[in-house]
Amino acid sequence: MNHTTERVTLARLPSGVEIETTVHTYDGAEDGPTVYVQAAQHGREINGTETLRRVHDHLTVGDADLAGRVVAVPVADPLTFDRVSYTTPEQLDSVNPNMNRVWPGDADGTLHERMAATLWEYVEEADAVLDLHTGSADMLTHVVFMEGHEESRALAEAFGTDLLLSEEAGDDADTEWAERDFGGKLRVAATREGIPTITPELAHNKQLVEDAIEAGVSGTLDAFRHLGLLAGEPTDVDPTLARNHLGRVTADESGLFHADPDREVGERVEPGERIGTLYDPTTYEVLQEVETDRGGILYSLTREATVTGGEKLLSVALVRES
């Protein structure tokens, strides 16, 4: 197995300073598929970066026989990574502050569009794509894929989380999908080009958390086994399939949200179940008794108490297959 690294210029700042990242390439002794893996597209989501470091050790230090090629980018967006942020400051890209809304990018576009266009050159050569993300500490680890794309679903199942979320796109999706420019996600753009693509959402961000990292490493290696890059079979998991971007309950007003202490992500809920209370911190007035709006799996529940009106408090995944 041959490992090489390349410093790649993604774009340039107004001062002429180059925005660079490192691309790792692992070439196996045998022919096989090419898989593109990236992390830290959102800079505070660092467990994917640590996942790729440990996958690197497995491929280079261990006795793994690689058949094919792995292209890995541990820091896809250095701008957000340096700022431990989800998006860039307005002065850097006021039009497209979120890199995961502009794929496949534009070499003549805004800063993020240029960065995405540079990395897209690697993506379009791949036979499969893993875009590693990490949700908050209050989100259940899961994998997202585009509804109706069976190769992406098979790749998601191989990654091995207990929960899979299928995402409807385009005309089949709800209005929020278009309003939030979800069509520019790497997963959507690559899948539309016929490349099986998944987004593993490992729990936790900003902190390196062993459970999240271990899930990322085992899932990535099992995805490689599924694709034939590594010998062996993926771990046998019987996941639950649910629908993505449904069941969001938001704050009616700004205030303090107290989630009931006995509530945990991963539990099954019915419609109308109490989850917590939103109240005015100055008058103690109860502003909202927060309840589930549908039955399913509670896969996200905010623990950050200070919330603003319209902010998401919880998400319930609508179960399709158990």
URURFEN-V365233 format. One record per pair of residues at least 12 apart in sequence whose C-alpha atoms are under 10 Angstrom apart, sorted by the first residue. I is the first residue (numbers start at 0). J is the second residue. Records with the same first field share a line. If there is no record, write none. Layout:
BEGIN
I: J + J
END
This chain:
BEGIN
0: 25 + 26 + 27 + 28 + 29 + 58 + 59 + 62 + 63 + 64 + 65 + 66 + 67 + 68
1: 24 + 25 + 26 + 27 + 28 + 58 + 59 + 65 + 68
2: 23 + 24 + 25 + 26 + 27 + 55 + 58 + 59 + 68 + 69 + 70
3: 22 + 23 + 24 + 25 + 26 + 70
4: 21 + 22 + 23 + 24 + 25 + 70 + 71 + 72
5: 19 + 20 + 21 + 22 + 23 + 24
6: 19 + 20 + 21 + 22 + 23
7: 19 + 20 + 21 + 22 + 117 + 118
8: 20 + 21 + 114 + 117 + 118
9: 75 + 76 + 77 + 106 + 110 + 111 + 112 + 113 + 114 + 115 + 116 + 117 + 118
10: 106 + 109 + 110 + 111 + 112 + 113 + 114 + 115 + 116 + 117
11: 110 + 113 + 114
12: 91 + 110
13: 91
18: 76 + 77 + 78 + 110 + 114
19: 74 + 75 + 76 + 77 + 78 + 114
20: 72 + 73 + 74 + 75 + 76 + 77
21: 71 + 72 + 73 + 74 + 75
22: 36 + 37 + 70 + 71 + 72 + 73 + 74 + 75 + 118 + 121
23: 36 + 51 + 55 + 69 + 70 + 71 + 72 + 73
24: 68 + 69 + 70 + 71 + 72
25: 55 + 58 + 59 + 65 + 66 + 67 + 68 + 69 + 70 + 71
26: 65 + 66 + 67 + 68 + 69 + 70
27: 58 + 63 + 64 + 65 + 66 + 67 + 68 + 69 + 228 + 229
28: 64 + 65 + 66 + 67 + 68
29: 64 + 65 + 66 + 67 + 68 + 228
30: 65 + 66 + 67 + 68 + 228
31: 65 + 66 + 67 + 68 + 69 + 126 + 226 + 227 + 228 + 229
32: 66 + 67 + 68 + 69 + 125 + 126 + 127 + 223 + 226 + 227 + 228
33: 66 + 67 + 68 + 69 + 70 + 121 + 122 + 124 + 125 + 126 + 127 + 128 + 223 + 226 + 228
34: 67 + 68 + 69 + 70 + 71 + 121 + 122 + 124 + 125 + 126 + 127 + 128 + 129 + 194 + 195 + 196 + 222 + 223 + 226 + 228
35: 68 + 69 + 70 + 71 + 72 + 118 + 119 + 121 + 122 + 123 + 124 + 125 + 126 + 127 + 128 + 129 + 130 + 196
36: 51 + 69 + 70 + 71 + 72 + 73 + 75 + 121 + 122 + 125 + 127 + 128 + 129 + 130 + 131 + 196 + 219
37: 51 + 70 + 71 + 72 + 73 + 74 + 75 + 76 + 118 + 122 + 128 + 129 + 130 + 131 + 132
38: 50 + 51 + 71 + 72 + 73 + 74 + 75 + 76 + 129 + 130 + 131 + 132 + 133
39: 72 + 73 + 74 + 75 + 76 + 77 + 79 + 80 + 83 + 84 + 85 + 130 + 131 + 132 + 133
40: 72 + 73 + 74 + 75 + 76 + 77 + 78 + 79 + 80 + 85 + 86 + 97 + 98 + 99 + 115 + 130 + 131 + 132 + 185
41: 74 + 75 + 76 + 77 + 78 + 79 + 80 + 83 + 84 + 85 + 86 + 87 + 97 + 98 + 99 + 131 + 132 + 133 + 204
42: 74 + 75 + 76 + 77 + 78 + 79 + 80 + 81 + 82 + 83 + 84 + 85 + 86 + 87 + 132 + 204 + 205
43: 79 + 80 + 81 + 82 + 83 + 84 + 85 + 86 + 132 + 133 + 134 + 135 + 203 + 204 + 205 + 206
44: 74 + 79 + 80 + 83 + 84 + 85 + 131 + 132 + 133 + 134 + 135 + 200 + 201 + 202 + 203 + 204 + 205 + 206 + 207
45: 73 + 74 + 80 + 83 + 131 + 132 + 133 + 201 + 203 + 204 + 205 + 206 + 207 + 208 + 212
46: 131 + 132 + 133 + 134 + 200 + 201 + 202 + 203 + 204 + 205 + 206 + 207 + 208 + 209 + 210 + 211 + 212 + 213 + 214 + 215 + 216
47: 73 + 74 + 130 + 131 + 132 + 133 + 199 + 200 + 201 + 204 + 207 + 211 + 212 + 214 + 215 + 216
48: 71 + 72 + 73 + 74 + 75 + 131 + 132 + 207 + 212 + 215
49: 73 + 207 + 208 + 209 + 211 + 212 + 213 + 215 + 216
50: 73 + 131 + 207 + 209 + 211 + 212 + 213 + 214 + 215 + 216 + 217 + 218 + 219
51: 71 + 72 + 73 + 74 + 131 + 212 + 215 + 216 + 219
52: 71 + 73 + 216
53: 212 + 213 + 215 + 216
54: 71 + 215 + 216 + 217 + 219 + 220
55: 71 + 216
57: 216 + 220
58: 220 + 229
63: 228 + 229 + 230
64: 228 + 229 + 230
65: 223 + 224 + 227 + 228 + 229 + 230
66: 223 + 224 + 226 + 227 + 228 + 229 + 230
67: 223 + 226 + 227 + 228 + 229
68: 125 + 126 + 228
69: 125 + 127 + 128 + 223 + 228
70: 121 + 122 + 124 + 125 + 128
71: 121 + 129
72: 118 + 121 + 130
73: 131
75: 98 + 114 + 115 + 118 + 130
76: 97 + 98 + 99 + 111 + 114 + 115
77: 114
78: 91 + 111
79: 96 + 97 + 98
83: 204 + 205
84: 205
85: 97 + 98 + 99
86: 98 + 99
87: 110 + 111
91: 109 + 110 + 111
92: 109 + 110 + 111 + 112
93: 109 + 110 + 111
94: 109 + 110 + 111 + 112
95: 108 + 109 + 110 + 111 + 112
96: 109 + 110 + 111 + 112
97: 111 + 112 + 180 + 183 + 184
98: 110 + 111 + 112 + 113 + 114 + 115 + 183 + 184 + 185
99: 111 + 112 + 115 + 180 + 181 + 182 + 183 + 184 + 185 + 186 + 187
100: 112 + 115 + 179 + 180 + 181 + 182 + 183 + 184 + 185 + 187 + 188
101: 113 + 114 + 115 + 116 + 180 + 181 + 182 + 183 + 184 + 185 + 188
102: 114 + 115 + 116 + 118 + 119 + 181 + 182 + 183 + 184 + 185 + 186 + 187 + 188 + 189
103: 115 + 116 + 117 + 118 + 119 + 120 + 122 + 123 + 183 + 184 + 185 + 187 + 188 + 189
104: 116 + 117 + 118 + 119 + 183 + 185 + 188
105: 117 + 119
115: 185
119: 185 + 188 + 189
122: 185 + 189 + 194
123: 189 + 192 + 193 + 194
124: 194
125: 189 + 194 + 195
126: 193 + 194 + 195 + 196 + 226
127: 150 + 151 + 154 + 189 + 190 + 193 + 194 + 195 + 196 + 197 + 222 + 223 + 226
128: 151 + 154 + 185 + 186 + 189 + 190 + 194 + 195 + 196 + 197 + 198 + 222
129: 154 + 155 + 158 + 185 + 186 + 195 + 196 + 197 + 198 + 199 + 219 + 222
130: 143 + 184 + 185 + 186 + 196 + 197 + 198 + 199 + 200
131: 197 + 198 + 199 + 200 + 201 + 215 + 219
132: 198 + 199 + 200 + 201 + 202 + 203 + 204 + 215
133: 198 + 199 + 200 + 201 + 202 + 203 + 204 + 205 + 211 + 212 + 215
134: 199 + 200 + 201 + 202 + 203 + 204 + 205 + 211 + 299
135: 200 + 201 + 202 + 203 + 204 + 205 + 206 + 299 + 300 + 301 + 302
136: 201 + 202 + 203 + 204 + 205 + 206 + 208 + 211 + 299 + 300 + 301 + 302
137: 202 + 203 + 204 + 263 + 264 + 298 + 299 + 300 + 301 + 302 + 303 + 313
138: 200 + 201 + 202 + 203 + 263 + 264 + 265 + 297 + 298 + 299 + 300 + 301 + 313 + 314
139: 160 + 161 + 162 + 200 + 201 + 202 + 203 + 263 + 264 + 265 + 266 + 296 + 297 + 298 + 299 + 300
140: 160 + 161 + 162 + 163 + 199 + 200 + 201 + 202 + 203 + 210 + 211 + 214 + 215 + 264 + 265 + 298 + 299
141: 155 + 158 + 159 + 160 + 161 + 162 + 163 + 164 + 198 + 199 + 200 + 201 + 202 + 214 + 238 + 239 + 298
142: 154 + 155 + 156 + 158 + 159 + 160 + 161 + 162 + 163 + 164 + 165 + 197 + 198 + 199 + 200 + 201 + 218 + 240
143: 155 + 162 + 163 + 164 + 165 + 166 + 186 + 196 + 197 + 198 + 199 + 200 + 240 + 241 + 242 + 243
144: 156 + 163 + 164 + 165 + 166 + 167 + 186 + 187 + 190 + 195 + 196 + 197 + 198 + 199 + 243
145: 164 + 165 + 166 + 167 + 168 + 186 + 187 + 190 + 191 + 195 + 196 + 197 + 198 + 243
146: 164 + 165 + 166 + 167 + 168 + 171 + 172 + 242 + 243
147: 165 + 166 + 167 + 168
148: 165 + 190 + 191 + 193 + 194 + 195 + 196
149: 195
150: 190 + 193 + 194 + 195 + 196 + 197
151: 165 + 186 + 190 + 193 + 194 + 195 + 196 + 197 + 198
152: 164 + 165 + 195 + 196 + 197 + 240
153: 195 + 197 + 222 + 225 + 226
154: 195 + 196 + 197 + 218 + 221 + 222 + 223 + 225 + 226
155: 195 + 196 + 197 + 198 + 199 + 218 + 222 + 238
156: 197 + 218 + 221 + 222 + 225 + 233 + 234 + 235 + 236 + 237 + 238 + 239 + 240
157: 218 + 219 + 220 + 221 + 222 + 223 + 224 + 225 + 226 + 232 + 233 + 234 + 235 + 236 + 238
158: 197 + 199 + 214 + 215 + 216 + 217 + 218 + 219 + 220 + 221 + 222 + 223 + 224 + 225 + 233 + 234 + 235 + 236
159: 199 + 214 + 215 + 217 + 218 + 219 + 221 + 222 + 233 + 234 + 235 + 236 + 237 + 238
160: 199 + 200 + 201 + 214 + 215 + 217 + 218 + 236 + 237 + 238 + 239
161: 236 + 237 + 238 + 239 + 240 + 265
162: 237 + 238 + 239 + 240 + 241 + 265 + 296 + 298 + 316 + 318 + 321
163: 199 + 238 + 239 + 240 + 241 + 242 + 243 + 316 + 318 + 320
164: 198 + 199 + 239 + 240 + 241 + 242 + 243 + 244 + 316 + 317 + 318 + 319
165: 197 + 240 + 241 + 242 + 243 + 244 + 316 + 319
166: 187 + 241 + 242 + 243 + 244 + 245
167: 187 + 242 + 243 + 244
168: 181 + 182 + 187
169: 181 + 182 + 187
172: 244
173: 244 + 245
175: 244 + 245
176: 244
184: 198
185: 197 + 198
186: 198
199: 214 + 215 + 218 + 219
200: 214 + 215
201: 213 + 214 + 215
202: 214 + 215 + 299
217: 233 + 234
218: 233 + 234
219: 233
220: 233 + 234
221: 233 + 234 + 235
222: 234
237: 321
238: 320 + 321
239: 296 + 318 + 319 + 320 + 321
240: 316 + 317 + 318 + 319 + 320 + 321
241: 295 + 296 + 315 + 316 + 317 + 318 + 319 + 320 + 321
242: 295 + 315 + 316 + 317 + 318 + 319 + 320
243: 314 + 315 + 316 + 317 + 318
244: 314 + 315 + 316 + 317
245: 292 + 293 + 314 + 315 + 316 + 317
246: 270 + 291 + 292 + 293 + 294 + 295 + 296 + 297 + 313 + 314 + 315 + 316 + 317
247: 291 + 292 + 293 + 299 + 310 + 311 + 312 + 313 + 314 + 315 + 316
248: 289 + 290 + 291 + 292 + 293 + 300 + 309 + 310 + 311 + 312 + 313 + 314 + 315
249: 289 + 306 + 307 + 308 + 309 + 310 + 311 + 312 + 313 + 314
250: 276 + 277 + 286 + 287 + 288 + 289 + 306 + 307 + 308 + 309 + 310 + 311 + 312 + 313
251: 277 + 286 + 287 + 288 + 289 + 307 + 308 + 309 + 310 + 311
252: 277 + 278 + 279 + 286 + 287 + 306 + 307 + 308 + 309 + 310
253: 277 + 278 + 279 + 280 + 286 + 305 + 306 + 307 + 308 + 309 + 310
254: 276 + 277 + 278 + 279 + 280 + 281 + 283 + 284 + 285 + 286 + 287 + 304 + 305 + 306 + 307 + 308
255: 276 + 277 + 278 + 279 + 280 + 281 + 283 + 285 + 286 + 303 + 304 + 305 + 306 + 307
256: 275 + 276 + 277 + 278 + 279 + 280 + 285 + 286 + 287 + 288 + 289 + 301 + 302 + 303 + 304 + 305 + 306 + 307 + 312
257: 274 + 275 + 276 + 277 + 278 + 289 + 301 + 302 + 303 + 304 + 305
258: 273 + 274 + 275 + 276 + 277 + 289 + 300 + 301 + 302 + 303 + 304 + 312 + 313
259: 273 + 274 + 275 + 276 + 289
260: 274 + 275
261: 274 + 275
262: 274 + 275 + 297 + 300
263: 297 + 298 + 299 + 300
264: 296 + 297 + 298 + 299 + 300 + 301 + 313 + 314 + 315
265: 295 + 296 + 297 + 298 + 299 + 300 + 315 + 316
266: 295 + 296 + 297 + 298 + 315
267: 294 + 295 + 296 + 297 + 298 + 315 + 316 + 318
268: 291 + 292 + 293 + 294 + 295 + 296 + 297 + 315 + 316
269: 290 + 291 + 292 + 293 + 294 + 295 + 296 + 297 + 315
270: 290 + 291 + 292 + 293 + 294 + 295 + 315
271: 289 + 290 + 291 + 292 + 293 + 294
272: 288 + 289 + 290 + 291 + 292 + 293 + 294
273: 288 + 289 + 290 + 291 + 292
274: 288 + 289 + 290 + 291 + 297 + 300 + 312 + 313
275: 287 + 288 + 289 + 290 + 291 + 300 + 312
276: 288 + 289 + 290
277: 289 + 304 + 305 + 306 + 312
280: 305
289: 312 + 313
290: 312 + 313
291: 313 + 314 + 315
292: 313 + 314 + 315
293: 314 + 315 + 316 + 317
294: 315 + 316 + 317 + 318
295: 314 + 315 + 316 + 317 + 318 + 319
296: 314 + 315 + 316 + 317 + 318
297: 313 + 314 + 315 + 316 + 317
298: 313 + 314 + 315 + 316
299: 311 + 312 + 313 + 314 + 315 + 316
300: 312 + 313 + 314 + 315
301: 313 + 314
END
